[in-house]
Amino acid sequence: MNNQLQYGKITLRPLEPEDIDLLYKWENNLEIWKVSNTKTPFSKHILAHYLMESAKDIYETKQLRLIIQNEDLEVVGAVDIFDFEPYHQRAGVGILIHDKKNRNKGYASDALQALSNYALEVLGLKQLYANITVDNTNSIQLFEKSGFEKSGVKKDWIKTLSGWQDEILFQKILA
């Protein structure tokens, strides 16, 4: 496996067909819907189609999901590249460490570093960005610790059941 897909305690790997049950669990977890901008549940049929499409090239799909495995090869989460723009050399990034028992162990920061290395050395990107709501302090701390800088605030950007929330734009210049 490429060294760019390993860092610290984690390895990033492509999606496999046997990940469908895990994806089904994650994508249908209502607690995650707020940060993933999801409004409807996913069927296994839709996820099976997504898994087949994930084998396509990032230049065609403009997105890539990689599974995060720890040093014991246990799946602890996933990291996504989305809105991949090769001409402008940038992409969005999202990350999930699903089970609370696997949080605060360095997996997320290691995964962001591995993804940054891959984005720079393999994809030739200049920058990554992330959009994080102001109340998501854990993600804000993670991305700041990982070298992302706050570059702007989108006012009243995300509608929630309790009202509107601001969203912070973070950027990491890779080269």
SVG drawing of the C-alpha trace seen along z (x, -y; Angstrom):
<svg xmlns="http://www.w3.org/2000/svg" viewBox="-37 -36 42 45">
<polyline fill="none" stroke="black" stroke-width="0.4" points="0.0,0.0 1.2,-3.6 3.0,-5.2 0.8,-8.3 -2.1,-6.3 -0.4,-5.5 0.4,-7.8 1.0,-7.2 -1.5,-4.7 -3.7,-4.4 -3.9,-3.2 -6.4,-4.5 -7.8,-1.9 -10.5,-1.9 -14.0,-0.8 -14.7,3.0 -18.0,4.8 -17.9,6.2 -18.1,2.6 -21.8,2.3 -23.1,3.2 -20.8,0.6 -21.9,-2.1 -25.5,-1.2 -25.0,-1.7 -23.1,-5.0 -25.2,-6.6 -28.5,-5.9 -27.3,-7.2 -29.4,-10.2 -26.8,-11.8 -24.4,-12.1 -27.0,-13.5 -26.5,-17.1 -22.8,-17.2 -23.3,-15.2 -26.2,-17.2 -28.3,-14.1 -32.1,-14.2 -33.2,-10.8 -32.1,-7.2 -30.0,-5.1 -31.1,-1.6 -28.6,1.2 -29.4,1.2 -28.3,-2.4 -25.2,-1.8 -24.3,1.3 -24.6,-1.0 -22.4,-3.6 -19.8,-0.9 -19.7,0.1 -19.3,-3.5 -16.5,-4.1 -14.2,-2.0 -14.3,-4.7 -11.6,-7.3 -11.7,-10.4 -11.3,-12.5 -14.6,-11.1 -16.6,-11.1 -15.0,-14.1 -15.1,-12.3 -13.3,-9.5 -14.1,-7.8 -11.4,-5.9 -11.8,-3.7 -9.7,-4.4 -8.1,-1.3 -6.1,-1.3 -2.9,0.6 -4.9,3.7 -6.7,3.4 -10.0,2.6 -12.2,0.1 -12.6,-3.0 -14.0,-5.5 -13.9,-7.0 -12.5,-10.1 -14.0,-11.7 -12.7,-13.9 -15.5,-15.7 -15.9,-18.6 -12.5,-17.5 -11.3,-20.3 -8.1,-19.2 -7.9,-22.5 -8.0,-24.6 -6.1,-22.0 -8.5,-21.8 -11.0,-19.5 -13.3,-19.4 -12.7,-16.9 -14.9,-15.3 -14.1,-12.7 -16.0,-10.3 -14.8,-8.3 -18.1,-6.6 -17.8,-4.8 -17.1,-7.1 -14.7,-4.5 -12.4,-5.2 -12.4,-9.0 -9.6,-11.0 -7.0,-8.3 -5.3,-10.3 -7.0,-8.3 -8.7,-11.4 -5.6,-13.6 -3.5,-10.8 -6.1,-10.2 -6.1,-13.9 -2.3,-13.9 -2.3,-10.8 -5.1,-12.4 -3.1,-15.6 0.0,-13.7 -2.0,-11.8 -3.8,-15.0 -0.4,-16.7 1.8,-13.9 -0.6,-11.8 -3.4,-14.1 -1.3,-17.2 -3.6,-19.4 -2.7,-22.8 -5.3,-22.9 -8.0,-21.1 -11.0,-22.8 -13.6,-21.8 -17.0,-23.4 -17.8,-23.0 -20.7,-24.4 -19.8,-26.7 -21.1,-24.4 -18.9,-21.4 -16.0,-22.3 -14.4,-18.8 -14.1,-19.1 -12.9,-22.7 -10.1,-21.6 -9.3,-18.6 -8.9,-20.6 -7.0,-23.4 -4.6,-20.9 -4.2,-19.4 -3.0,-22.6 -6.4,-24.0 -6.9,-27.7 -10.2,-29.5 -10.7,-31.6 -14.3,-32.8 -17.7,-32.4 -20.9,-31.8 -23.7,-33.4 -27.0,-31.6 -25.8,-28.9 -27.2,-25.7 -30.8,-25.4 -31.4,-23.2 -34.5,-22.3 -33.5,-24.9 -32.8,-27.7 -30.0,-28.8 -26.3,-28.2 -23.1,-29.8 -20.6,-27.6 -16.9,-28.1 -14.7,-27.6 -11.3,-26.1 -8.5,-25.8 -5.1,-24.0 -2.6,-25.1 -0.6,-22.0 2.1,-23.5"/>
</svg>
